[in-house]
Amino acid sequence: MSAIDPDEAPLFDIDATHESDLEPDGGKGGASKPEGVTIPFDILEFGNGLLPDSALESIGIGGHRLHSIAAQAFGQWRNLAAGAGIDLTCTDSYRTLAQQQRLKQQKPQWSATPGRSVHGWGFAVDVSIGTPPKSFGVSVLNWLKENGPPNGWFLGRPKDEPWHWVYRGTSGAPPAASTATSTATPQSAPVSTPAASTPTASAGSGEDPLLVSNAVVFLGSTGLLVRIARGLLGMAPADEFDAATDEAARAFQTANTLTVDGRIGPQTWARLRSVTAPADRSPLSQGATGDAVAWLQRRLGCTPDGQFGPKTNAAVLSFQAAAGLAADGRVGPITWGALAK
């Protein structure tokens, strides 16, 4: 473990920190994967900087908050830092759209365009040490680089901003990587890996349909997400996005006034879930049967036999844990709401 030198010179001026505007897509389509962070679909519909209080959790530092998944992981990272003699704090966390707009006025050349900041999704912190917050030196940075990734935290972009860290999950990779589709769990917190644009894992491989379904699937894609998409489109179970799937996706997009490109991304995913969800959303649990169970199974990538058995129960538990819900295997109003978003 890196040795900490409390007397070394600081690496930066804490009052002059900024966040460069480097999102290549300009924030289009909800910016579902900024800085390599896979944004859960259940918050995409609210918009960057417009998250409800229910999606955020205090990190125990002043009024700072993060998305609940990132907040849990930051707490673990902070506890680990305390054991190494580092009082890990922060100067910024979740940033509302109004706060982003004010920051842009204050630092027009050195702040992200409002609505494009990873802070606006609750998956970024500007770290510091101590209270009041202070900048840190090379030895602390080395400790952060060594211990951040195992806890899901990665140095953001650009690399010359040592204070800016983003949460990608413990199997996270730099933004250039595009082959991971698994999920991982840092100690007790559910996390996700940035999903590839052409996922290849088969159903039942352990992928989490909540956190990886922001991935764009299209003609030629294979895997669990394709199976889920086909199920929601009313097609027979299959793991290949073939010409028939492309035709069905385009027809759905046309009927729902979406961009007609055959690509199933965040907006099409959200519409698919909400439109196809059953009107009767009575509570479900193990032992239940019927069409609502079949939809639930299609939504989670299970075999849609209409029988709520152990495999469906396990999929529901995984979904609830990743969504930050009470993991009891019962599909009640709250779980129904999350499933249909």
C-alpha positions in Angstrom: 0.0 0.0 0.0 1.3 3.5 -0.9 2.9 5.5 1.9 1.2 8.8 2.7 3.3 12.0 3.0 1.3 14.7 4.8 3.9 17.3 4.2 4.3 17.1 0.4 3.3 19.9 -1.9 -0.3 19.9 -3.2 -1.0 19.0 -6.8 -3.6 21.6 -7.5 -5.3 24.7 -6.3 -8.6 23.5 -4.8 -10.3 26.9 -5.5 -9.4 26.6 -9.2 -10.7 23.1 -9.9 -12.8 22.6 -13.0 -14.4 19.9 -15.2 -13.5 19.9 -18.9 -16.2 19.4 -21.4 -15.2 16.2 -23.2 -18.4 14.3 -23.9 -18.1 13.3 -27.6 -21.9 13.1 -28.2 -22.7 16.5 -26.8 -25.0 14.8 -24.3 -27.4 13.6 -27.0 -29.7 10.7 -26.1 -29.3 11.3 -22.4 -25.5 10.8 -22.4 -26.0 7.3 -21.1 -22.3 6.5 -20.9 -20.4 9.6 -20.0 -16.7 9.1 -19.1 -17.2 5.4 -19.2 -20.0 5.5 -16.6 -23.1 3.4 -17.5 -26.1 5.5 -16.3 -29.0 3.3 -14.9 -32.0 3.6 -17.2 -34.3 4.4 -14.2 -32.7 7.9 -13.9 -32.2 8.7 -17.6 -35.8 9.7 -18.0 -35.4 12.5 -15.3 -32.5 14.1 -17.0 -29.0 15.2 -16.1 -29.1 17.4 -12.9 -32.8 16.8 -12.5 -32.7 13.6 -10.3 -35.3 13.1 -7.6 -34.3 12.9 -4.0 -35.3 9.3 -4.0 -32.4 8.4 -6.4 -29.8 10.1 -4.2 -28.1 9.3 -0.9 -26.0 11.3 1.5 -22.3 10.4 1.7 -21.9 11.9 5.2 -19.9 15.0 4.1 -21.9 18.2 4.5 -24.9 18.2 2.2 -23.1 16.1 -0.5 -25.1 13.3 -2.2 -24.5 10.7 -4.9 -26.7 8.2 -6.7 -27.4 5.5 -4.1 -25.1 2.9 -5.9 -22.2 5.3 -6.0 -22.8 6.6 -2.5 -22.4 3.1 -1.0 -19.2 2.5 -2.9 -17.8 5.9 -1.9 -18.5 5.1 1.8 -16.5 1.9 1.4 -13.7 3.7 -0.3 -13.7 6.4 2.3 -13.5 3.9 5.2 -10.6 2.2 3.5 -8.9 5.6 3.2 -9.4 6.3 6.9 -7.5 3.1 7.6 -4.6 4.4 5.6 -4.6 7.7 7.4 -6.5 9.7 4.8 -9.5 11.8 5.7 -11.1 11.5 2.3 -13.7 14.2 1.7 -14.9 16.1 -1.4 -15.7 19.6 -2.7 -18.4 18.5 -5.1 -20.7 15.6 -5.7 -24.2 15.5 -7.3 -24.7 18.8 -9.1 -28.2 20.0 -10.1 -28.8 21.5 -13.5 -29.2 24.9 -11.9 -25.8 24.5 -10.1 -24.2 23.5 -13.4 -25.6 26.6 -15.0 -24.2 28.8 -12.3 -20.8 27.2 -12.5 -20.8 27.7 -16.2 -21.4 31.4 -15.6 -18.6 31.6 -13.0 -16.1 29.5 -15.0 -17.2 29.6 -18.7 -14.0 28.1 -20.1 -13.4 25.6 -17.3 -16.7 23.9 -16.6 -18.8 21.3 -18.5 -21.8 22.4 -20.6 -24.9 22.3 -18.3 -26.6 18.9 -18.8 -23.4 17.1 -19.8 -21.6 16.8 -16.4 -21.2 13.4 -14.9 -21.9 15.2 -11.6 -25.4 15.7 -12.9 -26.0 11.9 -12.8 -24.6 11.5 -9.2 -21.7 9.4 -10.4 -18.8 11.8 -9.8 -17.0 13.4 -7.0 -14.3 16.1 -6.8 -12.2 14.6 -3.9 -10.2 16.4 -1.3 -8.9 15.7 2.2 -9.9 17.0 5.5 -12.5 19.5 6.8 -12.3 22.2 5.6 -11.3 20.5 2.3 -7.7 20.7 1.2 -5.9 19.6 -1.9 -3.5 16.6 -1.8 -0.1 15.6 -3.1 1.4 12.8 -5.1 1.3 10.1 -2.4 -2.4 10.5 -1.8 -3.0 10.5 -5.5 -1.0 7.3 -5.8 -3.1 5.7 -3.0 -6.3 6.8 -4.8 -5.1 5.3 -8.1 -4.2 2.0 -6.3 -7.4 1.7 -4.2 -10.0 3.5 -6.3 -10.6 1.0 -9.1 -11.1 -2.0 -6.7 -13.9 0.0 -5.2 -15.4 1.1 -8.5 -13.8 4.6 -8.6 -11.7 5.7 -11.6 -9.8 8.9 -12.4 -12.0 10.8 -14.8 -11.1 12.7 -17.9 -8.8 14.4 -18.5 -6.1 12.7 -16.5 -4.6 16.0 -15.3 -7.6 16.6 -13.0 -6.5 14.5 -10.0 -9.6 15.6 -8.0 -12.2 14.3 -10.5 -13.2 10.7 -10.0 -16.1 8.8 -11.5 -17.9 5.6 -10.5 -17.9 2.8 -13.0 -18.1 -0.3 -10.8 -15.4 -2.7 -9.8 -15.1 -4.2 -13.2 -15.0 -0.8 -14.8 -12.7 -0.1 -17.7 -11.5 3.1 -19.4 -14.0 4.6 -21.8 -12.1 3.2 -24.8 -12.9 -0.4 -23.7 -16.0 -1.9 -25.2 -16.0 -5.6 -24.5 -17.2 -6.0 -20.9 -20.8 -6.9 -20.2 -20.6 -8.4 -16.7 -21.6 -6.9 -13.4 -19.6 -6.9 -10.2 -20.1 -6.2 -6.6 -17.6 -4.2 -4.4 -18.2 -5.8 -1.0 -22.0 -5.3 -0.5 -22.9 -2.6 -3.1 -24.4 -3.6 -6.4 -22.5 -2.1 -9.4 -22.2 -2.4 -13.1 -19.6 -2.6 -15.7 -19.9 -0.2 -18.7 -21.9 -2.3 -21.2 -20.6 -3.0 -24.7 -22.6 -1.9 -27.7 -22.7 -5.5 -29.0 -23.2 -7.6 -25.9 -22.5 -11.3 -26.3 -23.2 -12.9 -23.0 -26.1 -15.4 -23.1 -29.2 -15.2 -20.8 -28.5 -16.5 -17.3 -24.9 -15.5 -17.4 -25.3 -13.2 -14.4 -25.8 -9.9 -16.3 -28.1 -7.4 -14.5 -30.9 -6.4 -16.9 -31.4 -3.1 -14.9 -27.9 -1.7 -15.1 -26.6 -3.0 -18.5 -29.8 -2.3 -20.5 -28.6 1.1 -21.5 -26.3 -0.5 -24.0 -27.4 0.0 -27.6 -28.2 -3.2 -29.4 -28.7 -3.3 -33.2 -28.4 -5.5 -36.3 -25.7 -8.1 -35.6 -25.7 -7.8 -31.8 -26.1 -10.9 -29.7 -26.8 -11.8 -26.1 -29.1 -11.3 -23.2 -30.1 -7.8 -24.1 -31.2 -8.9 -27.5 -33.3 -11.7 -25.9 -34.9 -9.1 -23.7 -35.6 -6.7 -26.6 -37.1 -9.4 -28.7 -39.3 -10.5 -25.9 -40.6 -7.0 -25.3 -41.2 -6.7 -29.1 -43.4 -9.8 -29.0 -40.9 -12.0 -30.8 -39.8 -15.6 -30.1 -36.9 -16.0 -27.7 -33.5 -15.7 -29.5 -30.2 -14.1 -28.7 -29.4 -12.7 -32.2 -30.5 -9.3 -33.5 -31.3 -10.4 -37.0 -33.1 -8.7 -39.9 -36.6 -9.6 -38.4 -35.6 -7.9 -35.1 -34.4 -4.9 -36.9 -37.7 -4.6 -38.8 -39.7 -5.0 -35.6 -37.6 -2.4 -33.8 -38.1 0.1 -36.6 -41.9 -0.6 -36.6 -42.0 0.0 -32.9 -40.0 3.2 -33.2 -42.3 4.5 -36.0 -45.4 3.7 -34.0 -44.0 5.5 -30.9 -42.6 8.6 -32.7 -39.0 7.7 -31.9 -36.0 8.1 -34.2 -36.4 5.2 -36.7 -32.9 3.7 -36.9 -33.4 0.1 -35.7 -31.0 0.8 -32.8 -32.4 0.1 -29.4 -30.9 2.6 -27.0 -32.0 4.4 -23.8 -35.1 6.1 -25.3 -36.3 3.0 -27.2 -35.6 0.8 -24.1 -37.6 3.1 -21.9 -40.5 3.2 -24.3 -40.5 -0.6 -24.8 -40.7 -1.2 -21.1 -43.5 1.4 -20.4 -45.6 0.6 -23.4 -45.5 -3.2 -23.1 -45.9 -3.4 -19.3 -49.2 -5.0 -18.3 -52.1 -2.7 -17.3 -52.9 -5.0 -14.4 -49.9 -4.8 -12.1 -51.1 -6.8 -9.2 -48.5 -7.9 -6.6 -46.5 -11.0 -7.8 -44.4 -13.4 -5.9 -43.1 -17.0 -6.2 -45.9 -19.3 -7.2 -47.8 -16.7 -9.2 -48.8 -17.5 -12.8 -50.2 -15.7 -15.8 -49.5 -13.1 -18.5 -48.1 -10.6 -16.0 -45.5 -13.1 -14.9 -44.6 -13.8 -18.6 -44.0 -10.1 -19.1 -41.9 -9.9 -16.0 -39.8 -12.8 -17.3 -39.3 -11.2 -20.7 -38.3 -7.9 -19.0 -35.7 -9.8 -16.9 -34.4 -12.1 -19.6 -36.0 -15.3 -18.2 -37.8 -18.0 -20.1 -41.4 -16.5 -20.5 -43.4 -19.6 -19.3 -45.7 -17.6 -17.1 -44.6 -19.5 -14.0 -43.0 -17.5 -11.2 -40.4 -20.1 -10.0 -37.0 -20.0 -8.4 -35.2 -18.6 -11.4 -37.6 -15.8 -11.8 -37.4 -15.1 -8.1 -33.6 -14.9 -8.3 -33.9 -12.5 -11.3 -36.3 -10.3 -9.3 -34.0 -10.2 -6.3 -31.1 -9.2 -8.5 -33.2 -6.4 -10.1 -34.4 -5.1 -6.7 -30.9 -5.0 -5.3 -29.5 -3.2 -8.3 -32.3 -0.7 -8.2 -31.8 0.1 -4.5 -35.1 -1.5 -3.6 -35.9 -3.9 -0.7 -34.8 -7.2 -2.1 -37.7 -9.5 -1.0 -38.6 -11.1 -4.4 -42.1 -9.6 -4.3 -43.1 -7.5 -7.2 -45.3 -4.8 -5.6 -46.1 -1.2 -6.7 -42.5 0.1 -6.3 -40.9 -2.8 -8.1 -43.5 -2.6 -10.9 -42.8 1.1 -11.3 -39.0 0.5 -11.6 -39.6 -2.3 -14.1 -41.8 -0.3 -16.3 -39.6 2.8 -16.5 
